[in-house]
């Protein structure tokens, strides 16, 4: 590992810890006695911080200094592929994806927005004008473009991507996939909280429809190497669980 990459890894760990624990850089500065400017350089991978100052930072964080300076080959494995989040709408892909990307210091991409760019229309209009087969073609092109332009990223995928063998195969090959699993009731409550019942609007048996979608796609989502159940958990709890479970 090069010196630059090593310092970058060190900075990533400090920034990730702050994000997970909801601590500002200013607060960590006060707790450790290390200036905000020094911490900013450290997190950016630009500061060759002394052992004594790093020890102060580790003590303020409540972690062993060894956990910050280790050379972990698993970090290389994690960074080798983008992380793709799978699941029905309401699983938490956008909310968790944005926070996970922030913790990891990488880009966050919502694939549905990239499909809209590809098609030049909103998702509902794409389905209405072109149909599902055409939608999946736009989705495949958007996915290829995203993967070609992002070596490291967190990608929130559309709920139906797993039903398209071509796009799902590409995703499994080039990304580390995570199924964000939730109960039908949890999906339903989150969709209602979002104020957007698409595609369930006007359906009296929306919960039954969600149950059916989950049952139909269960074996597809389960092909992801990692499953994280988000039911009954706060965003922070799920984020911590997801971070610990990543390779």
C-alpha positions in Angstrom: 0.0 0.0 0.0 1.4 3.4 -1.0 1.9 6.1 1.6 -0.9 8.3 0.0 -3.4 5.4 0.1 -2.4 4.5 3.7 -3.1 8.1 4.8 -6.4 8.1 2.9 -7.5 4.9 4.7 -6.6 6.5 8.0 -8.6 9.6 7.2 -11.6 7.5 6.0 -11.7 5.7 9.4 -11.8 8.9 11.4 -14.4 10.4 9.2 -16.5 7.2 9.2 -16.4 7.1 13.0 -17.6 10.7 13.3 -20.4 10.1 10.8 -21.6 7.0 12.6 -21.5 8.6 16.0 -23.0 11.9 15.0 -19.9 13.9 16.1 -18.8 17.1 14.4 -15.2 17.8 13.7 -15.4 20.8 16.1 -16.6 18.5 18.9 -13.8 16.0 18.2 -11.3 18.8 18.2 -12.4 20.0 21.6 -12.4 16.4 23.0 -9.0 15.5 21.7 -7.2 18.9 21.9 -6.2 18.5 18.2 -7.1 21.5 16.0 -10.0 21.4 13.5 -7.5 22.3 10.7 -5.3 19.3 11.6 -8.4 17.0 11.8 -9.5 18.3 8.4 -6.1 17.5 6.9 -6.1 14.0 8.5 -9.6 13.1 7.2 -8.6 14.3 3.7 -5.6 12.0 3.8 -3.2 15.0 3.6 -1.9 15.2 7.1 1.0 13.0 8.2 -0.1 13.3 11.8 2.3 12.5 14.6 1.8 9.4 16.7 1.1 11.5 19.8 -1.6 13.6 18.2 -3.2 10.5 16.7 -3.2 8.9 20.1 -5.1 11.9 21.4 -7.7 11.6 18.6 -8.1 7.8 19.2 -8.6 8.4 23.0 -11.3 11.1 22.3 -13.0 8.6 19.9 -12.8 5.8 22.5 -11.0 3.4 20.1 -7.6 1.8 20.2 -5.1 3.7 18.1 -4.2 0.3 16.5 -7.7 0.2 14.9 -6.9 3.5 13.1 -3.4 2.6 11.8 -3.9 -1.0 10.8 -3.3 -2.2 7.3 -6.4 -4.2 6.6 -6.5 -6.1 3.3 -10.3 -6.2 3.6 -10.3 -2.4 3.0 -8.9 -3.1 -0.4 -11.6 -5.6 -1.1 -14.3 -3.2 -0.1 -13.0 -0.5 -2.3 -12.5 -2.8 -5.3 -16.2 -2.6 -6.2 -19.1 -0.2 -5.9 -21.7 -1.1 -3.3 -25.2 -1.7 -4.8 -28.3 -1.6 -2.5 -31.3 -3.8 -3.5 -34.8 -4.0 -2.3 -38.4 -2.7 -2.8 -39.2 0.9 -2.4 -39.4 1.7 1.3 -36.4 -0.6 2.2 -34.2 2.5 2.9 -32.0 2.4 -0.2 -31.9 6.2 -0.7 -31.7 7.2 2.9 -29.1 4.6 3.9 -27.3 4.8 0.6 -26.7 8.5 1.0 -25.4 8.2 4.6 -23.2 5.2 3.7 -21.7 7.0 0.8 -20.9 9.9 3.2 -19.3 7.6 5.7 -17.2 5.9 3.0 -16.3 9.2 1.3 -17.6 8.0 -2.1 -20.3 9.1 -4.6 -24.0 8.3 -4.1 -26.0 7.4 -7.2 -29.7 6.8 -7.4 -30.1 4.6 -10.5 -33.7 5.7 -11.1 -32.5 9.3 -11.6 -29.9 8.1 -14.1 -32.6 6.2 -16.0 -34.6 9.4 -16.2 -31.6 11.1 -17.7 -31.1 8.3 -20.1 -34.7 8.4 -21.3 -35.2 12.1 -21.0 -38.5 11.6 -19.0 -39.8 10.8 -15.5 -40.0 7.2 -14.5 -43.8 7.1 -14.8 -43.7 8.6 -18.2 -41.0 6.1 -19.3 -43.3 3.2 -18.4 -46.4 4.9 -20.0 -44.7 5.8 -23.2 -42.3 2.9 -23.8 -43.4 0.0 -21.5 -41.4 -2.2 -19.2 -39.1 -3.8 -21.8 -37.9 -0.4 -22.9 -37.5 0.8 -19.3 -35.1 -2.1 -18.7 -33.1 -1.2 -21.7 -32.8 2.4 -20.5 -31.9 1.0 -17.0 -29.2 -1.3 -18.5 -27.6 1.7 -20.4 -27.7 3.9 -17.3 -26.1 1.1 -15.2 -23.3 0.6 -17.6 -22.7 4.4 -17.7 -22.6 4.6 -13.9 -20.3 1.6 -13.5 -17.9 2.9 -16.2 -17.7 6.3 -14.5 -17.6 5.3 -10.8 -14.9 3.0 -9.5 -16.1 3.6 -6.0 -19.7 4.5 -5.2 -22.9 3.5 -3.4 -25.7 2.8 -5.8 -29.4 2.7 -4.9 -31.0 0.5 -7.5 -34.6 0.3 -8.6 -36.8 -2.3 -7.0 -37.5 -4.2 -10.2 -33.9 -4.3 -11.5 -33.5 -7.9 -10.1 -36.2 -9.1 -12.5 -34.0 -8.2 -15.6 -31.4 -10.9 -15.9 -29.1 -8.8 -18.0 -28.8 -5.8 -15.6 -28.9 -8.0 -12.5 -26.1 -10.2 -13.8 -24.0 -7.1 -14.5 -24.7 -5.7 -11.1 -23.7 -9.0 -9.3 -20.5 -9.2 -11.4 -19.3 -5.7 -10.9 -20.7 -4.6 -7.5 -20.9 -5.8 -4.0 -24.7 -6.2 -3.7 -26.7 -5.8 -0.4 -30.3 -6.7 0.0 -32.0 -4.2 2.4 -34.8 -6.4 3.6 -37.9 -5.3 5.4 -41.3 -6.7 6.3 -44.3 -5.9 4.1 -45.8 -3.8 6.9 -42.6 -1.8 7.2 -42.5 -1.2 3.4 -46.0 0.0 3.5 -45.6 2.4 6.4 -42.5 3.9 4.8 -44.2 4.4 1.4 -47.1 6.1 3.2 -44.7 8.3 5.2 -43.0 9.3 1.9 -46.4 10.5 0.6 -45.9 8.6 -2.7 -48.0 5.4 -3.2 -46.5 4.8 -6.7 -47.1 2.2 -8.0 -49.8 1.3 -5.4 -51.8 4.5 -5.6 -55.5 3.7 -6.0 -55.1 0.1 -5.0 -57.2 -1.0 -2.0 -55.0 -4.1 -1.5 -51.7 -2.3 -1.6 -50.3 -4.3 1.3 -51.2 -7.6 -0.4 -49.5 -6.3 -3.5 -46.3 -5.6 -1.6 -46.5 -9.1 0.0 -46.8 -10.6 -3.5 -43.9 -8.6 -4.9 -41.6 -9.6 -2.0 -42.6 -13.3 -2.4 -42.0 -13.2 -6.1 -38.6 -11.5 -5.8 -37.4 -13.1 -2.6 -35.1 -15.6 -4.3 -33.8 -12.9 -6.6 -32.9 -10.4 -3.9 -31.4 -13.3 -1.9 -28.7 -13.8 -4.6 -27.0 -10.7 -3.1 -24.1 -11.9 -0.9 -25.2 -9.7 2.0 -28.7 -9.3 3.5 -29.4 -6.6 6.1 -32.9 -6.5 7.7 -34.0 -3.0 8.3 -37.3 -3.8 10.0 -37.9 -2.0 13.4 -34.5 -0.3 13.3 -33.5 3.3 13.1 -31.4 4.6 10.2 -28.4 4.9 12.6 -28.8 1.3 13.8 -29.1 -0.1 10.3 -26.1 2.0 9.1 -23.9 0.7 11.9 -25.0 -2.9 11.1 -24.4 -2.4 7.4 -20.9 -0.9 8.0 -19.9 -3.9 10.2 -21.2 -6.4 7.8 -19.5 -5.1 4.7 -16.4 -7.0 3.6 
